[in-house]
Amino acid sequence: LRGKDVVHADVARVDLMSIDANTYKYFTVIRSVSGSGNPISTATPQNPPTNIVGGALGYFSAYPIRSKTIVVQ
């Protein structure tokens, strides 16, 4: 809805996605070492923390999603 007028019968949906502390830490480290906030923009000079065993890089995460939809009256 950004930049548009909201009119009668428009529908808005908001999704809340929750992550655990380890996933948050992974993304925080990626963001801090990339310098731009975009983890794809540069190579990381260190391996970020991971929750995957066996020497793999990355993370595994499953997260709940809660949605709320409203109709403009």
C-alpha positions in Angstrom: 0.0 0.0 0.0 3.0 2.3 0.1 2.5 5.3 -2.1 -1.1 4.4 -2.9 -4.4 5.6 -1.6 -6.4 3.1 0.5 -10.0 2.8 -0.6 -13.1 0.9 0.5 -12.8 -2.9 0.2 -9.0 -2.9 -0.1 -7.4 -5.8 1.7 -4.2 -5.6 3.8 -2.3 -8.6 5.1 0.5 -8.5 7.7 2.7 -11.5 8.3 4.8 -11.9 11.5 7.6 -14.4 11.1 9.6 -15.4 14.2 13.1 -16.7 14.2 15.1 -18.2 17.1 18.2 -16.6 18.7 20.7 -18.6 16.8 19.3 -17.6 13.4 19.2 -14.0 14.5 22.9 -14.2 15.6 23.8 -15.7 12.1 22.1 -12.9 10.3 23.6 -10.3 12.6 27.1 -11.5 12.0 26.5 -11.7 8.2 25.2 -8.1 8.2 28.1 -6.8 10.3 30.9 -8.4 8.2 29.3 -7.5 4.9 29.2 -3.8 5.7 26.2 -3.0 3.6 23.5 -5.0 5.3 23.2 -7.1 2.2 24.7 -10.5 2.8 25.0 -11.2 -0.9 26.9 -8.0 -1.8 30.4 -9.1 -0.5 32.3 -12.1 0.6 32.6 -12.6 4.3 36.1 -12.5 5.8 35.1 -15.1 8.5 32.8 -18.0 8.8 29.6 -16.9 10.6 28.2 -19.1 13.4 26.2 -22.1 12.1 23.8 -24.6 13.5 24.7 -27.2 10.9 27.1 -30.0 11.9 29.9 -31.4 9.7 31.6 -28.2 8.6 28.9 -26.8 6.3 28.2 -23.1 6.1 24.8 -21.6 6.5 22.0 -22.2 8.9 18.8 -24.3 9.2 15.7 -22.6 10.5 12.0 -23.3 10.7 9.8 -20.6 11.9 6.1 -19.9 12.6 4.1 -17.4 10.7 1.1 -15.5 12.1 -1.1 -13.6 9.6 -3.7 -11.0 10.1 -5.9 -9.7 7.2 -8.2 -6.7 7.3 -10.6 -5.2 4.8 -11.0 -1.5 4.7 -14.5 -0.4 5.5 
